[in-house]
Amino acid sequence: MFELSEEHQEFRHSVRDFAAAEITPYAAEWDRKHYFPVETVQKMGRLGLFGLTAPEEYGGSGADFTSLCVAIEEISRADQSMGITLEAAVGLGINPILTYGTDEQKATWLPDLVAGHKLAGFGLTEPESGSDAGATKTRAVLDDGEWVIDGSKQFITNSGSTITSCVTVTARTGERADGKPEISTIIVPTGTPGFVAEAAYDKLGWHASDTHPLSLSGVRVPEANLLGQRGKGFAQFLATLDDGRVAIAAVALGCIRACLELAVQYAGERQTFGGPIGRKQGVAFQIADLKVMADAAELLVYRAAALKDAGASMAEFKQAASVAKLYATESAVTATRIATQVFGGYGFMEEYPVTRFYRDAKILEIGEGTSEVQRMLIARSLGLPVE
């Protein structure tokens, strides 16, 4: 069963109230100024959102994955930039260290990350290795008990803020017996000489999200900063992305919900030809489609989350994650187009939030596995030998 419990619903209301008070009134200004609101992020930490799935020994609440998806959905309903900040902070920042880290690594990094005092990034994508993550060119070699890392990363969320404490990067650390690169993951503290978060991107959307390219030149970190087993980095980040796909789908679900609510309200208030535009089938039927998208995406997102919480097989969860990610994100893009159309000329004006949602939505079909990658994974899970 994947129906949300009463506790989940109560938690939803508390996060919604927080978002309405602390995010919605300011989201347009943050977007306009390309401002990353550290103070609001830390308020999210005080609410316990970054520690939802972390054990109590590190300051977390030990809640289920479903609770995290609820939080991400509600924050994204107010602002996707803050939704992706939460999603990446937990899924890409905390989870790899929590899942693969040593006791010492967990004790060093997790308390501040879980509390929301600090953020961590996950350095996977490179200029020439996006969907083909195995083509990583960043290299790390051992020299006198230290990893020496050289390379570059791009599109890395939460990687250059004033509260970023570390970035876990993937790097080639050798060659396997079959000739393929050995890829490992290594924790790089910010402030390490040679590690540079370059100027933030000028993005189409997610203007209040912290996103940077990274350069690593002769970066030296202790050998003990290896995360998990040497050579297991590829498997680690694939598992990390499975969770992330469901979480990104939750961001998309929040976007769809917001579009539905905004469109319903506007269609009931906007008067033309002697009545509200919502009485016209051309408008009303499109809004009905938004309701279908929202309900279908909700079922897919929380089914996938429930499978993870129930300890389903990796194959079953991976398929559910890809299905949820594909449907919810593509529906979100469609939902923003419909909502903008309902608003007409006003939908093209920055004073209305549908404009921001429209710009923000496109990246959902790209980040943490493109729609094309999701279709490939789903097809493979059906036994098709697709390349």
PLY file of the C-alpha trace (Angstrom):
ply
format ascii 1.0
element vertex 387
property float x
property float y
property float z
element edge 386
property int vertex1
property int vertex2
end_header
0.00 0.00 0.00
1.25 3.48 -0.77
-1.52 5.66 0.59
-0.08 8.41 2.77
-0.62 7.87 6.48
-2.25 10.34 8.83
1.22 11.20 10.13
2.38 11.94 6.60
-0.62 14.20 6.04
0.00 16.09 9.28
3.63 16.50 8.30
2.54 17.77 4.87
0.47 20.51 6.50
3.37 21.64 8.69
5.73 21.88 5.71
3.06 23.65 3.66
2.58 26.22 6.43
6.33 26.77 6.60
6.59 27.22 2.83
3.67 29.65 2.78
5.29 31.81 5.46
8.99 31.54 4.64
9.24 30.86 0.89
6.20 31.92 -1.16
6.35 35.65 -0.24
10.02 35.91 -1.24
10.44 33.44 -4.12
9.88 35.99 -6.90
12.48 38.37 -5.47
15.04 35.58 -5.03
14.39 34.54 -8.60
14.76 38.07 -9.93
18.00 38.71 -8.03
19.43 35.19 -8.55
19.78 35.09 -4.78
20.48 31.94 -2.79
18.71 32.47 0.58
21.08 30.87 3.07
18.97 32.06 6.00
15.87 30.30 4.63
17.84 27.12 3.93
18.95 27.10 7.55
15.35 27.61 8.68
14.50 24.49 6.70
17.25 22.81 8.69
15.74 23.92 11.97
12.43 22.46 10.83
14.27 19.16 10.48
13.88 18.74 6.72
17.51 17.89 5.96
17.59 15.24 8.67
14.38 13.43 7.81
15.99 10.18 6.69
19.14 10.40 8.82
19.53 8.39 12.04
19.02 10.09 15.38
22.70 9.61 16.30
23.57 12.26 13.71
20.73 14.58 14.65
18.15 13.21 12.23
14.64 11.94 12.84
14.95 8.53 11.17
11.79 9.07 9.13
11.00 7.16 5.96
11.79 8.13 2.37
8.14 8.92 1.79
8.35 11.73 4.34
11.25 13.25 2.45
9.24 13.15 -0.78
6.33 14.87 0.97
8.65 17.65 2.15
10.23 18.07 -1.29
6.80 18.20 -2.94
5.52 20.90 -0.60
8.65 23.06 -0.77
8.63 22.75 -4.58
4.98 23.73 -4.69
6.15 27.11 -3.38
9.47 27.30 -5.25
11.38 24.71 -7.24
14.72 26.35 -6.45
14.22 25.61 -2.77
12.78 22.20 -3.58
15.87 21.18 -5.51
18.08 22.63 -2.79
16.47 20.24 -0.31
16.45 17.32 -2.74
20.12 17.69 -3.63
21.22 18.40 -0.06
19.75 15.12 1.15
19.86 12.86 -1.89
23.21 13.93 -3.33
24.92 15.48 -0.31
23.97 13.51 2.78
22.95 10.11 1.38
26.26 9.07 -0.23
28.13 9.78 3.02
25.41 8.16 5.12
25.28 5.06 2.90
28.95 4.50 2.07
30.92 6.51 4.61
33.06 5.22 7.43
32.09 5.95 11.02
34.70 8.70 11.09
33.44 10.26 7.85
29.87 10.21 9.12
30.85 11.77 12.43
32.86 14.45 10.65
30.34 15.57 8.04
26.81 14.47 8.89
25.88 16.47 12.03
26.23 19.85 10.31
24.65 18.59 7.07
21.71 17.01 8.86
21.13 20.18 10.89
21.15 22.33 7.76
24.10 24.33 9.04
26.10 23.17 6.02
25.46 21.77 2.54
27.28 19.16 0.45
27.38 18.64 -3.30
27.82 15.61 -5.55
30.32 16.13 -8.38
29.41 13.69 -11.13
28.64 15.51 -14.40
31.52 16.78 -16.54
31.72 18.81 -19.75
32.05 15.63 -21.84
30.26 13.12 -19.61
26.62 13.83 -18.86
24.39 10.81 -19.45
27.57 8.86 -20.27
28.85 9.15 -16.70
31.32 6.34 -17.28
33.29 8.69 -19.53
34.55 10.60 -16.49
37.91 12.26 -17.19
38.66 13.61 -13.72
41.56 11.62 -12.31
42.85 10.89 -8.83
46.18 9.25 -8.05
47.64 8.23 -4.70
50.77 10.08 -3.71
52.32 9.66 -0.27
49.02 8.89 1.47
46.99 11.52 -0.36
44.68 11.57 -3.35
45.78 14.12 -5.93
42.77 15.09 -8.03
42.70 16.90 -11.37
39.66 17.56 -13.50
36.44 19.53 -13.77
32.75 19.13 -13.00
29.72 21.05 -14.17
26.12 21.74 -13.17
26.83 20.87 -9.52
24.05 21.87 -7.11
24.87 23.26 -3.64
28.55 23.31 -4.54
29.57 26.94 -4.13
27.39 28.49 -1.45
28.79 30.16 1.64
27.66 27.15 3.69
28.93 24.38 1.39
31.31 22.20 3.41
32.31 19.51 0.92
31.68 17.98 -2.48
31.90 14.26 -3.18
33.49 13.84 -6.62
33.80 10.87 -8.93
37.24 10.27 -10.44
39.24 7.69 -12.35
41.56 6.01 -9.88
42.94 3.33 -12.19
41.93 0.74 -14.75
39.95 -2.47 -14.27
41.02 -5.86 -15.56
38.60 -5.53 -18.47
40.22 -2.28 -19.57
37.40 -0.06 -18.40
38.16 2.84 -16.04
38.10 2.24 -12.32
35.89 4.99 -10.87
35.89 5.93 -7.20
34.26 8.64 -5.12
36.27 10.98 -2.92
35.17 13.62 -0.40
36.74 17.01 -1.12
36.34 19.68 1.57
35.68 23.18 0.26
38.63 25.44 0.86
41.09 22.73 -0.18
43.84 24.37 -2.30
43.19 23.79 -5.99
39.45 23.26 -5.53
37.52 26.16 -7.07
33.80 26.72 -7.42
33.70 28.90 -10.51
31.19 31.70 -11.04
27.57 30.61 -10.73
25.73 29.79 -13.95
23.34 32.23 -15.60
20.47 29.73 -15.89
17.10 29.69 -17.62
15.43 28.79 -14.34
16.08 27.70 -10.75
17.62 31.15 -10.23
17.64 30.80 -6.44
19.43 27.45 -6.55
23.20 27.38 -6.02
24.79 25.79 -9.11
28.44 26.02 -10.20
31.08 24.46 -12.41
34.01 23.12 -10.41
37.69 22.93 -11.24
40.16 20.70 -9.44
43.85 21.31 -10.03
46.31 19.34 -7.96
43.77 19.00 -5.18
45.24 16.93 -2.35
43.05 15.21 0.23
43.85 12.38 2.66
43.60 8.81 1.38
40.94 8.30 4.09
38.62 10.64 2.15
37.83 7.78 -0.24
34.08 7.18 0.07
33.24 3.49 0.14
35.30 0.91 -1.70
37.84 1.91 -4.30
36.46 1.23 -7.78
32.83 1.14 -6.62
32.08 4.76 -7.47
30.07 3.91 -10.58
27.74 1.61 -8.65
27.48 4.12 -5.82
26.33 6.99 -7.96
23.89 4.81 -9.91
22.23 3.82 -6.63
22.28 7.45 -5.51
20.53 8.53 -8.71
17.76 5.94 -8.25
16.65 7.70 -5.07
17.20 11.06 -6.72
14.86 10.23 -9.57
11.96 9.72 -7.20
12.88 12.92 -5.36
13.04 14.89 -8.64
9.63 13.45 -9.48
8.42 14.87 -6.16
9.74 18.30 -7.21
7.77 17.90 -10.45
4.66 16.87 -8.53
4.87 20.05 -6.46
5.11 22.04 -9.68
2.04 20.34 -11.16
0.05 20.94 -7.97
0.97 24.63 -8.00
-0.04 24.99 -11.65
-3.37 23.31 -10.97
-4.15 25.55 -8.00
-3.09 28.74 -9.77
-5.06 27.87 -12.91
-8.23 27.00 -10.99
-8.06 30.24 -9.04
-7.40 32.41 -12.07
-10.05 30.73 -14.22
-12.60 31.42 -11.52
-11.65 35.09 -11.14
-10.78 36.28 -14.65
-13.86 37.74 -16.33
-14.40 37.86 -20.10
-17.58 38.10 -22.15
-19.67 38.54 -19.03
-18.37 35.62 -16.97
-15.33 33.72 -15.65
-13.11 32.10 -18.25
-13.46 28.82 -16.37
-16.94 28.37 -17.83
-15.40 27.91 -21.28
-14.64 24.31 -22.20
-11.42 25.33 -23.92
-10.09 26.48 -20.55
-11.88 24.10 -18.19
-10.89 20.96 -20.07
-7.20 21.90 -19.97
-7.43 22.44 -16.23
-9.14 19.05 -15.91
-6.06 17.58 -17.60
-3.91 19.20 -14.92
-5.91 17.36 -12.26
-5.32 14.05 -14.04
-1.58 14.75 -14.26
-1.38 15.69 -10.59
-3.20 12.58 -9.39
-1.31 10.22 -11.69
2.07 11.72 -10.76
1.19 11.49 -7.07
0.43 7.80 -7.33
3.65 7.07 -9.21
5.85 9.12 -6.87
4.51 7.65 -3.67
4.34 4.13 -5.05
8.07 4.35 -5.80
8.75 5.83 -2.36
6.71 3.10 -0.70
8.66 0.42 -2.56
11.90 1.84 -1.23
10.53 2.06 2.31
9.27 -1.52 2.08
12.67 -2.84 0.97
11.53 -3.89 -2.49
14.03 -5.48 -4.85
16.45 -3.11 -6.54
15.06 -4.06 -9.96
11.49 -3.26 -8.94
12.46 0.03 -7.32
14.67 1.13 -10.22
11.83 0.61 -12.68
9.33 2.44 -10.46
11.77 5.33 -9.99
12.28 5.75 -13.72
8.54 5.54 -14.44
7.79 8.17 -11.79
10.59 10.45 -12.96
9.63 10.21 -16.63
5.91 10.80 -16.18
6.03 13.43 -13.46
8.72 15.59 -15.05
7.28 15.55 -18.56
3.85 16.27 -17.09
5.29 19.20 -15.13
6.60 20.78 -18.32
3.17 20.33 -19.92
1.42 21.63 -16.81
3.40 24.88 -16.83
2.57 25.41 -20.50
-1.14 24.88 -19.80
-1.14 27.15 -16.75
0.67 29.88 -18.68
-1.89 29.57 -21.49
-4.78 29.85 -19.01
-3.28 33.10 -17.73
-3.01 34.40 -21.28
-0.91 37.55 -21.65
-0.51 37.76 -17.88
1.19 34.37 -17.96
4.04 36.04 -19.85
4.58 38.62 -17.13
7.13 38.03 -14.40
4.77 39.35 -11.72
2.83 36.08 -11.93
4.38 32.90 -10.50
3.37 30.74 -13.49
6.14 32.49 -15.44
8.74 31.29 -12.96
7.27 27.79 -12.90
7.38 27.71 -16.70
11.10 28.56 -16.76
11.95 26.26 -13.88
10.22 23.15 -15.20
12.32 22.31 -18.25
15.37 21.16 -16.30
13.23 18.50 -14.60
13.30 16.48 -17.84
17.11 16.67 -17.88
18.55 16.54 -14.37
19.37 13.22 -12.64
18.76 11.28 -15.85
17.13 12.68 -18.98
13.77 11.48 -20.25
15.63 9.52 -22.91
17.69 7.73 -20.23
14.52 6.91 -18.29
12.91 5.37 -21.37
16.05 3.34 -21.96
16.06 2.06 -18.37
12.37 1.21 -18.47
12.78 -0.62 -21.77
15.73 -2.60 -20.39
13.70 -3.52 -17.31
11.16 -5.05 -19.70
13.87 -7.27 -21.17
14.46 -5.25 -24.35
18.12 -5.14 -25.52
18.01 -1.39 -26.10
21.24 0.60 -26.36
0 1
1 2
2 3
3 4
4 5
5 6
6 7
7 8
8 9
9 10
10 11
11 12
12 13
13 14
14 15
15 16
16 17
17 18
18 19
19 20
20 21
21 22
22 23
23 24
24 25
25 26
26 27
27 28
28 29
29 30
30 31
31 32
32 33
33 34
34 35
35 36
36 37
37 38
38 39
39 40
40 41
41 42
42 43
43 44
44 45
45 46
46 47
47 48
48 49
49 50
50 51
51 52
52 53
53 54
54 55
55 56
56 57
57 58
58 59
59 60
60 61
61 62
62 63
63 64
64 65
65 66
66 67
67 68
68 69
69 70
70 71
71 72
72 73
73 74
74 75
75 76
76 77
77 78
78 79
79 80
80 81
81 82
82 83
83 84
84 85
85 86
86 87
87 88
88 89
89 90
90 91
91 92
92 93
93 94
94 95
95 96
96 97
97 98
98 99
99 100
100 101
101 102
102 103
103 104
104 105
105 106
106 107
107 108
108 109
109 110
110 111
111 112
112 113
113 114
114 115
115 116
116 117
117 118
118 119
119 120
120 121
121 122
122 123
123 124
124 125
125 126
126 127
127 128
128 129
129 130
130 131
131 132
132 133
133 134
134 135
135 136
136 137
137 138
138 139
139 140
140 141
141 142
142 143
143 144
144 145
145 146
146 147
147 148
148 149
149 150
150 151
151 152
152 153
153 154
154 155
155 156
156 157
157 158
158 159
159 160
160 161
161 162
162 163
163 164
164 165
165 166
166 167
167 168
168 169
169 170
170 171
171 172
172 173
173 174
174 175
175 176
176 177
177 178
178 179
179 180
180 181
181 182
182 183
183 184
184 185
185 186
186 187
187 188
188 189
189 190
190 191
191 192
192 193
193 194
194 195
195 196
196 197
197 198
198 199
199 200
200 201
201 202
202 203
203 204
204 205
205 206
206 207
207 208
208 209
209 210
210 211
211 212
212 213
213 214
214 215
215 216
216 217
217 218
218 219
219 220
220 221
221 222
222 223
223 224
224 225
225 226
226 227
227 228
228 229
229 230
230 231
231 232
232 233
233 234
234 235
235 236
236 237
237 238
238 239
239 240
240 241
241 242
242 243
243 244
244 245
245 246
246 247
247 248
248 249
249 250
250 251
251 252
252 253
253 254
254 255
255 256
256 257
257 258
258 259
259 260
260 261
261 262
262 263
263 264
264 265
265 266
266 267
267 268
268 269
269 270
270 271
271 272
272 273
273 274
274 275
275 276
276 277
277 278
278 279
279 280
280 281
281 282
282 283
283 284
284 285
285 286
286 287
287 288
288 289
289 290
290 291
291 292
292 293
293 294
294 295
295 296
296 297
297 298
298 299
299 300
300 301
301 302
302 303
303 304
304 305
305 306
306 307
307 308
308 309
309 310
310 311
311 312
312 313
313 314
314 315
315 316
316 317
317 318
318 319
319 320
320 321
321 322
322 323
323 324
324 325
325 326
326 327
327 328
328 329
329 330
330 331
331 332
332 333
333 334
334 335
335 336
336 337
337 338
338 339
339 340
340 341
341 342
342 343
343 344
344 345
345 346
346 347
347 348
348 349
349 350
350 351
351 352
352 353
353 354
354 355
355 356
356 357
357 358
358 359
359 360
360 361
361 362
362 363
363 364
364 365
365 366
366 367
367 368
368 369
369 370
370 371
371 372
372 373
373 374
374 375
375 376
376 377
377 378
378 379
379 380
380 381
381 382
382 383
383 384
384 385
385 386
